[in-house]
Amino acid sequence: MVSITEDLIRRRAEHNECEIFSLEEVSLHQQDIEKIEHIDRWCRDLKILYLQNNLIPRIENLSRLKKLEYLNLALNNIEVIENLEGCESLQKLDLTVNFVGRLSSVESLKHNIHLAELFLVGNPCAEFEGYRQYVVSTLPRLKWLDGTEISRSERIRASQGLEEVKRRVWEQEREYLRRRSREREEAQRKAAGEEKGDKQRRPGFDGRWYTDTNNTAPVSEENKENQENKENQEVEENMNPGSDEEQREREFWHTPCSFTPESRLEAHRHLEEKKKAKEKEKQKKPKAPRTLITADGRVMNTNEPKLDFCLTEDEENNRTVLELAVYRHMDTSLIDVDVQPTYARVSVKGKIFQIVLPAEVKPDSSTAQRSQTTGHLVLTMPRAEGEIKVTKTVPRPPRAPQTRRSSSPHEDNTRKSDAPERLEVDPSKHTAVDLANIVPRHSAKEGPLEASRMAPPPAADRSRASEGFVDDPDVPPLI
């Protein structure tokens, strides 16, 4: 049972800064309310009250609302018009699709002298013969009935033959009340039979239901066949529980029933049970949490909020920048940022966005900023200093054996693998004396004739030349 509480009215009074003592309009429709209470004490200045589409069976606790001008009680379980004499300012009353069968209860609205509009369409009394004539003659100040304006000529015709109209209306009303009492008794017997059946049915040792477990009388062949058919049917139902549930649902909604407050309550309870069953199924089968980090420590990429993002690397400033397209008008308090050395995680309204970073970063030096124009979230994460990059070593292929040949000392020094190799811009500029280039070499262009001319002189000539030879101390001896 849903009752009217102070918290419920305050939540409906947001337009009045949640103040209920000065509230002039409140909407309490579709709340499954079963009783009108507390409103006449908490909201004395109320002018408009919406209570349509609830389960209210009776009009009550509204007599203190002296300023009430419009009352909407459509789609409820009201059977009698009553307890509205204290609503002195009432101008419009809507009782569409209720169960008002006592048309004579309209006379209680004579005290509401400002009542100008009344809706009774969809009620059993609206089907009575002479219904409109009776209401128009009973409420002489009424201007609109069921959305149709009451003309002056109609009011004059309604006053003619009023006694005969009242007599017919009272007869139809008594007939309706007798039928209504039978429907109420039938509904009570049905409810009592269902409760008794639920109590008597108890499961046996095999899980099936029996009405009498102590009955050991012999079973005839026909009863055996019927029992086998029932067992086969039960097996099929157990194998296909979904189809059985669908069949019950179809039978419930397609079985004809009378239009009564009891049938409306039964349909409401059926919907509530179905809703609770769905909630229990959801509780039994909770949604499995998304895996963010595997058992072996591997971080997974995920984007539950389905937001656009951009991950860039700023080589000049040695940092990694992540831009996440967060909703522009969303409050920043709904965003939670967690930066780790190898990944970044952002929670947006409970949904996780996680991405693996290309390089290790410093969480303590990272910053999170939000754009005032686009609302995007920008994470600036400086890279960790002294980052170790692992590279694969490629083995060198073995060198082929080479024949040794004579070369100059300078070439032998450059071939040593242990000594570092240095490249110079101008090889001709040496600070040390190059002993290998003291004696000029013969060019490759010299022919055989020139080579013969340069041949050493005979021994006699060498002895002659040695007589006039002068030793120069600056020139080293020839080897």
C-alpha positions as CSV (number, residue, x, y, z in Angstrom):
1,M,0.0,0.0,0.0
2,V,1.4,3.4,-1.1
3,S,0.5,6.3,1.3
4,I,0.9,10.0,0.9
5,T,4.0,11.1,2.8
6,E,5.6,14.5,3.4
7,D,8.7,13.5,1.4
8,L,6.5,12.5,-1.6
9,I,4.8,15.9,-1.6
10,R,8.1,17.8,-1.2
11,R,9.6,16.0,-4.2
12,R,6.5,17.1,-6.2
13,A,6.9,20.7,-5.0
14,E,10.2,21.5,-6.7
15,H,8.6,24.5,-8.5
16,N,7.8,26.0,-5.0
17,E,11.3,25.4,-3.6
18,C,10.0,22.3,-1.9
19,E,7.8,24.3,0.5
20,I,4.5,22.6,1.1
21,F,2.7,25.0,3.4
22,S,2.3,27.6,0.6
23,L,1.8,25.1,-2.2
24,E,-1.0,25.9,-4.6
25,E,-0.6,23.0,-7.1
26,V,0.6,19.4,-6.6
27,S,0.5,16.4,-8.9
28,L,0.3,12.9,-7.3
29,H,-0.8,10.9,-10.3
30,Q,0.4,7.3,-11.1
31,Q,1.7,6.7,-7.6
32,D,-0.5,3.7,-6.7
33,I,-2.0,5.7,-3.8
34,E,-4.9,3.8,-2.0
35,K,-6.0,6.5,0.4
36,I,-6.2,10.3,0.5
37,E,-4.7,11.7,3.7
38,H,-2.6,14.5,5.2
39,I,-3.1,16.8,2.3
40,D,-5.8,19.0,3.9
41,R,-3.5,19.6,6.9
42,W,-0.1,20.2,5.1
43,C,-1.3,22.1,2.0
44,R,-4.1,24.5,3.2
45,D,-3.6,26.9,0.2
46,L,-3.9,24.2,-2.4
47,K,-5.9,25.2,-5.5
48,I,-5.2,22.4,-8.0
49,L,-4.8,18.7,-7.0
50,Y,-4.0,15.9,-9.5
51,L,-4.8,12.4,-8.1
52,Q,-5.6,10.5,-11.4
53,N,-4.6,7.0,-12.2
54,N,-4.3,5.7,-8.6
55,L,-6.2,3.1,-6.5
56,I,-8.3,5.5,-4.4
57,P,-11.6,3.8,-3.4
58,R,-13.1,6.8,-1.5
59,I,-13.2,10.6,-1.5
60,E,-12.1,11.7,2.0
61,N,-9.9,14.2,4.0
62,L,-10.4,17.1,1.5
63,S,-13.0,19.2,3.4
64,R,-10.4,21.7,4.8
65,L,-9.2,22.7,1.4
66,K,-11.2,25.9,1.2
67,K,-9.3,27.3,-1.8
68,L,-9.4,24.1,-3.9
69,E,-10.6,24.9,-7.4
70,Y,-9.8,21.8,-9.5
71,L,-9.8,18.2,-8.4
72,N,-8.8,15.4,-10.8
73,L,-9.7,11.9,-9.6
74,A,-10.0,10.1,-12.9
75,L,-9.1,6.4,-13.3
76,N,-9.6,5.4,-9.6
77,N,-12.0,3.1,-7.8
78,I,-14.4,5.6,-6.4
79,E,-18.1,4.4,-6.2
80,V,-19.8,7.3,-4.4
81,I,-19.5,11.2,-4.6
82,E,-19.1,12.4,-1.1
83,N,-17.2,14.6,1.4
84,L,-16.7,17.6,-0.9
85,E,-19.1,20.0,0.9
86,G,-16.2,21.8,2.5
87,C,-14.4,22.6,-0.8
88,E,-16.2,26.0,-1.1
89,S,-14.1,27.2,-4.1
90,L,-14.4,24.0,-6.2
91,Q,-15.1,24.8,-9.8
92,K,-14.1,21.6,-11.7
93,L,-14.4,18.0,-10.7
94,D,-13.1,15.1,-12.9
95,L,-14.3,11.6,-12.1
96,T,-13.8,10.0,-15.5
97,V,-13.6,6.2,-15.6
98,N,-14.5,5.4,-12.0
99,F,-17.2,3.1,-10.6
100,V,-19.8,5.6,-9.5
101,G,-23.1,3.7,-9.6
102,R,-25.1,5.8,-7.1
103,L,-26.2,8.7,-9.3
104,S,-28.2,10.1,-6.4
105,S,-24.9,10.9,-4.7
106,V,-24.6,13.9,-7.2
107,E,-26.9,15.7,-4.9
108,S,-24.0,16.2,-2.4
109,L,-22.5,18.7,-4.9
110,K,-25.4,21.1,-4.4
111,H,-23.4,22.9,-1.6
112,N,-20.5,23.6,-4.1
113,I,-22.1,26.7,-5.5
114,H,-19.1,27.5,-7.7
115,L,-19.0,24.1,-9.4
116,A,-19.3,24.8,-13.2
117,E,-17.8,21.7,-14.8
118,L,-18.3,18.0,-14.0
119,F,-17.0,14.8,-15.7
120,L,-18.7,11.4,-15.1
121,V,-18.1,9.7,-18.4
122,G,-17.0,6.1,-18.2
123,N,-18.9,5.5,-14.9
124,P,-21.8,3.0,-14.6
125,C,-24.2,5.8,-13.8
126,A,-23.5,7.4,-17.2
127,E,-25.4,4.5,-18.8
128,F,-28.6,5.1,-16.9
129,E,-31.6,6.2,-18.8
130,G,-32.2,9.9,-18.0
131,Y,-28.7,10.3,-16.6
132,R,-28.0,13.7,-18.2
133,Q,-31.4,15.1,-17.5
134,Y,-31.1,14.1,-13.8
135,V,-27.7,15.7,-13.3
136,V,-28.7,18.9,-15.1
137,S,-31.8,19.3,-13.0
138,T,-30.0,18.4,-9.8
139,L,-27.2,20.9,-10.2
140,P,-28.8,24.1,-11.6
141,R,-25.4,26.1,-11.5
142,L,-23.6,23.5,-13.6
143,K,-22.4,24.8,-17.0
144,W,-20.5,21.8,-18.5
145,L,-21.3,18.1,-18.2
146,D,-18.9,15.6,-19.7
147,G,-17.3,18.3,-21.9
148,T,-20.7,19.4,-23.4
149,E,-22.1,22.8,-22.6
150,I,-25.5,22.9,-20.9
151,S,-27.8,25.3,-22.8
152,R,-30.7,27.2,-21.3
153,S,-33.3,25.2,-23.3
154,E,-31.8,21.9,-22.1
155,R,-32.1,23.1,-18.5
156,I,-35.7,24.0,-19.1
157,R,-36.5,20.6,-20.6
158,A,-34.7,18.8,-17.7
159,S,-37.0,20.5,-15.2
160,Q,-40.0,19.1,-17.0
161,G,-41.1,15.6,-15.9
162,L,-38.4,15.5,-13.2
163,E,-40.3,13.2,-10.9
164,E,-40.6,10.5,-13.6
165,V,-36.9,10.8,-14.4
166,K,-35.9,10.5,-10.7
167,R,-38.1,7.4,-10.4
168,R,-36.4,5.6,-13.3
169,V,-33.0,6.6,-12.1
170,W,-33.6,5.2,-8.6
171,E,-34.9,1.9,-10.0
172,Q,-31.8,1.5,-12.2
173,E,-29.6,2.5,-9.2
174,R,-31.2,-0.2,-7.0
175,E,-30.7,-2.8,-9.7
176,Y,-27.0,-1.8,-10.0
177,L,-26.5,-2.0,-6.3
178,R,-27.9,-5.5,-6.2
179,R,-25.7,-6.6,-9.0
180,R,-22.7,-4.9,-7.4
181,S,-23.3,-6.8,-4.1
182,R,-23.3,-10.1,-5.9
183,E,-20.1,-9.2,-7.7
184,R,-18.5,-8.3,-4.4
185,E,-19.5,-11.6,-2.7
186,E,-18.2,-13.5,-5.7
187,A,-14.9,-11.8,-5.5
188,Q,-14.6,-12.5,-1.8
189,R,-15.4,-16.2,-2.4
190,K,-12.8,-16.4,-5.1
191,A,-10.2,-14.7,-2.9
192,A,-11.0,-17.1,0.0
193,G,-10.9,-20.1,-2.3
194,E,-7.5,-19.2,-3.7
195,E,-6.1,-18.7,-0.2
196,K,-7.6,-22.0,1.0
197,G,-6.3,-23.9,-2.0
198,D,-2.8,-22.5,-1.4
199,K,-2.9,-23.6,2.2
200,Q,-4.2,-27.2,1.4
201,R,-1.8,-27.9,-1.4
202,R,1.4,-29.4,-0.1
203,P,4.1,-31.1,-2.1
204,G,4.7,-34.9,-1.7
205,F,8.0,-36.7,-1.6
206,D,8.4,-36.5,-5.4
207,G,7.9,-32.8,-5.6
208,R,4.3,-32.9,-7.0
209,W,1.2,-31.5,-5.4
210,Y,-1.5,-33.7,-3.9
211,T,-4.9,-32.9,-2.4
212,D,-4.9,-36.0,-0.2
213,T,-1.6,-37.8,0.4
214,N,-3.3,-40.4,2.7
215,N,-5.7,-41.7,0.0
216,T,-4.7,-45.3,-0.9
217,A,-7.8,-46.4,-2.7
218,P,-7.4,-48.5,-5.8
219,V,-7.2,-46.6,-9.1
220,S,-9.2,-47.7,-12.1
221,E,-7.8,-47.9,-15.6
222,E,-9.4,-44.6,-16.7
223,N,-7.9,-42.9,-13.7
224,K,-4.6,-44.4,-14.5
225,E,-4.7,-43.1,-18.1
226,N,-5.8,-39.6,-16.8
227,Q,-2.9,-39.7,-14.3
228,E,-0.4,-40.7,-17.0
229,N,-1.7,-37.8,-19.2
230,K,-1.3,-35.4,-16.3
231,E,2.2,-36.7,-15.6
232,N,3.2,-36.3,-19.3
233,Q,1.8,-32.8,-19.2
234,E,3.7,-31.9,-16.1
235,V,6.9,-33.3,-17.7
236,E,6.3,-31.1,-20.8
237,E,5.7,-28.1,-18.5
238,N,8.9,-28.8,-16.6
239,M,10.8,-29.1,-19.8
240,N,9.3,-25.9,-21.3
241,P,8.7,-23.5,-18.3
242,G,8.7,-20.5,-20.5
243,S,5.8,-21.7,-22.6
244,D,3.8,-22.5,-19.5
245,E,4.3,-19.0,-18.1
246,E,3.3,-17.5,-21.4
247,Q,0.2,-19.6,-21.5
248,R,-0.8,-18.4,-18.0
249,E,-0.2,-14.9,-18.9
250,R,-2.3,-15.2,-22.0
251,E,-5.2,-16.9,-20.1
252,F,-5.1,-14.1,-17.4
253,W,-5.5,-11.3,-19.9
254,H,-7.9,-13.0,-22.3
255,T,-10.3,-14.4,-19.7
256,P,-13.4,-12.1,-19.7
257,C,-14.3,-10.5,-16.4
258,S,-16.7,-7.9,-15.1
259,F,-15.5,-4.2,-14.9
260,T,-15.3,-3.8,-11.1
261,P,-12.9,-2.3,-8.6
262,E,-11.9,-5.9,-7.5
263,S,-10.9,-6.8,-11.1
264,R,-8.8,-3.7,-11.4
265,L,-7.1,-4.4,-8.1
266,E,-6.4,-8.0,-9.3
267,A,-4.8,-6.8,-12.5
268,H,-2.7,-4.3,-10.5
269,R,-1.5,-7.0,-8.1
270,H,-0.7,-9.3,-11.1
271,L,1.5,-6.6,-12.7
272,E,3.2,-6.0,-9.3
273,E,4.0,-9.7,-8.9
274,K,5.4,-9.8,-12.4
275,K,7.5,-6.8,-11.7
276,K,8.9,-8.2,-8.5
277,A,9.7,-11.5,-10.2
278,K,11.7,-9.6,-12.8
279,E,13.6,-7.8,-10.0
280,K,14.4,-11.0,-8.3
281,E,15.7,-12.5,-11.5
282,K,18.0,-9.5,-11.9
283,Q,19.2,-9.9,-8.3
284,K,19.8,-13.6,-8.8
285,K,21.8,-13.0,-12.0
286,P,24.0,-10.0,-11.3
287,K,25.9,-8.6,-14.2
288,A,29.5,-9.8,-14.3
289,P,32.0,-7.0,-13.7
290,R,34.2,-6.1,-16.6
291,T,37.8,-7.3,-16.3
292,L,40.2,-4.4,-16.1
293,I,43.4,-6.2,-15.1
294,T,43.8,-9.9,-15.9
295,A,45.1,-12.4,-13.4
296,D,48.6,-12.3,-14.9
297,G,48.8,-8.5,-14.4
298,R,48.0,-7.5,-18.0
299,V,46.1,-4.2,-18.2
300,M,43.1,-4.2,-20.6
301,N,41.8,-1.3,-22.7
302,T,38.1,-0.5,-22.2
303,N,35.7,2.3,-23.1
304,E,32.4,1.7,-21.3
305,P,31.0,5.3,-21.7
306,K,31.8,5.1,-25.4
307,L,33.6,8.5,-25.5
308,D,35.9,9.7,-28.3
309,F,39.6,10.1,-27.2
310,C,42.9,11.2,-28.6
311,L,46.3,9.9,-27.2
312,T,49.4,11.9,-28.4
313,E,53.1,12.0,-27.4
314,D,54.8,15.3,-27.0
315,E,58.4,14.6,-27.7
316,E,59.6,18.2,-27.1
317,N,58.2,18.4,-23.6
318,N,58.8,14.6,-22.9
319,R,55.1,13.9,-21.9
320,T,52.0,12.0,-23.0
321,V,48.7,13.8,-23.4
322,L,45.2,12.1,-23.3
323,E,42.2,14.1,-24.4
324,L,38.8,12.5,-23.5
325,A,35.6,14.0,-25.0
326,V,33.5,14.1,-21.8
327,Y,30.0,15.5,-22.0
328,R,30.0,19.2,-22.1
329,H,27.3,20.0,-19.5
330,M,28.1,17.1,-17.1
331,D,29.2,18.0,-13.5
332,T,32.9,17.5,-12.8
333,S,32.0,15.7,-9.5
334,L,30.8,12.8,-11.6
335,I,34.3,12.3,-13.0
336,D,37.1,10.3,-11.2
337,V,40.6,10.2,-12.6
338,D,43.3,7.6,-11.6
339,V,46.7,7.8,-13.3
340,Q,49.2,4.9,-12.8
341,P,52.7,4.5,-14.3
342,T,51.5,2.3,-17.1
343,Y,47.9,3.1,-17.6
344,A,45.2,5.8,-17.0
345,R,41.7,5.1,-15.7
346,V,38.7,7.6,-15.8
347,S,35.3,6.9,-14.3
348,V,32.5,8.8,-16.0
349,K,29.2,8.4,-14.1
350,G,30.3,5.0,-12.9
351,K,31.4,3.8,-16.3
352,I,35.1,3.0,-16.7
353,F,37.4,4.3,-19.4
354,Q,40.9,2.7,-19.3
355,I,43.8,2.9,-21.7
356,V,47.4,1.5,-21.6
357,L,50.1,4.2,-22.0
358,P,52.9,3.8,-24.6
359,A,55.6,4.8,-22.0
360,E,56.0,4.9,-18.3
361,V,54.8,8.2,-16.8
362,K,54.9,10.0,-13.4
363,P,51.5,9.9,-11.6
364,D,52.5,12.5,-9.0
365,S,53.4,15.1,-11.6
366,S,50.4,14.4,-13.9
367,T,47.6,17.0,-14.2
368,A,43.9,16.8,-15.1
369,Q,42.2,19.8,-16.6
370,R,38.8,20.3,-18.2
371,S,38.0,22.7,-21.1
372,Q,35.5,25.4,-20.3
373,T,34.3,25.6,-23.9
374,T,34.0,21.9,-25.0
375,G,34.0,20.2,-21.6
376,H,36.8,17.8,-22.7
377,L,39.1,16.3,-20.1
378,V,42.8,16.7,-20.8
379,L,45.4,14.5,-18.9
380,T,49.0,15.7,-19.1
381,M,51.4,13.0,-17.9
382,P,55.1,13.6,-18.0
383,R,57.3,10.6,-18.8
384,A,59.5,9.0,-16.2
385,E,63.2,10.0,-16.3
386,G,65.8,7.4,-17.0
387,E,63.5,5.2,-18.9
388,I,65.1,1.9,-19.9
389,K,64.3,0.8,-23.4
390,V,65.0,-2.9,-24.1
391,T,66.5,-3.5,-27.6
392,K,67.2,-6.8,-29.2
393,T,70.9,-7.6,-29.9
394,V,71.6,-8.9,-33.4
395,P,74.7,-11.1,-33.7
396,R,77.3,-10.1,-36.3
397,P,78.0,-12.6,-39.1
398,P,81.5,-14.1,-39.1
399,R,84.1,-12.4,-41.3
400,A,85.5,-14.3,-44.3
401,P,89.3,-15.0,-44.0
402,Q,91.4,-12.5,-46.0
403,T,95.0,-12.8,-47.3
404,R,97.5,-10.6,-45.5
405,R,99.2,-8.1,-47.7
406,S,101.8,-5.4,-47.0
407,S,100.5,-2.0,-46.2
408,S,101.6,1.2,-44.6
409,P,101.7,1.7,-40.9
410,H,98.9,4.2,-41.1
411,E,96.5,1.6,-42.8
412,D,97.5,-1.1,-40.2
413,N,96.5,1.3,-37.3
414,T,93.1,2.0,-38.9
415,R,92.3,-1.8,-39.2
416,K,92.6,-2.4,-35.5
417,S,89.1,-3.2,-34.2
418,D,90.0,-2.5,-30.6
419,A,91.1,1.1,-31.2
420,P,88.4,3.7,-31.8
421,E,88.0,5.1,-35.3
422,R,87.9,8.9,-35.7
423,L,86.9,10.7,-38.8
424,E,88.5,14.0,-39.8
425,V,87.2,16.7,-42.1
426,D,90.6,17.3,-43.8
427,P,92.9,14.3,-43.6
428,S,95.9,16.4,-44.9
429,K,96.0,18.3,-41.6
430,H,98.1,16.3,-39.2
431,T,99.8,17.5,-36.1
432,A,102.3,14.7,-36.0
433,V,104.9,13.9,-38.7
434,D,103.8,11.2,-41.1
435,L,106.9,9.1,-41.5
436,A,105.3,6.9,-44.2
437,N,105.0,9.8,-46.6
438,I,108.5,11.2,-46.5
439,V,109.6,9.4,-49.7
440,P,107.2,10.2,-52.5
441,R,105.7,7.2,-54.2
442,H,105.7,6.6,-57.9
443,S,102.5,7.4,-59.6
444,A,100.7,4.6,-61.3
445,K,100.9,6.5,-64.6
446,E,104.7,6.0,-65.0
447,G,105.6,3.8,-67.9
448,P,108.4,1.2,-68.3
449,L,110.7,3.7,-69.8
450,E,110.5,6.1,-66.9
451,A,110.9,3.3,-64.5
452,S,114.1,2.2,-66.2
453,R,115.5,5.7,-66.0
454,M,115.0,5.7,-62.3
455,A,116.9,2.5,-61.8
456,P,119.9,2.7,-59.3
457,P,123.3,3.5,-60.9
458,P,126.0,0.8,-60.9
459,A,128.5,0.4,-58.1
460,A,131.2,2.5,-59.7
461,D,128.9,5.4,-60.1
462,R,127.8,5.0,-56.5
463,S,131.3,5.1,-55.2
464,R,131.9,8.3,-57.2
465,A,128.8,9.9,-55.9
466,S,129.7,9.0,-52.3
467,E,132.8,11.0,-52.4
468,G,130.9,14.2,-52.8
469,F,128.1,13.2,-50.4
470,V,127.3,15.5,-47.5
471,D,125.2,14.0,-44.6
472,D,122.2,16.2,-43.5
473,P,121.4,15.6,-39.8
474,D,117.7,16.6,-40.4
475,V,117.1,13.8,-42.9
476,P,116.8,10.3,-41.3
477,P,118.8,7.5,-42.8
478,L,117.4,5.3,-45.4
479,I,116.5,1.7,-44.5
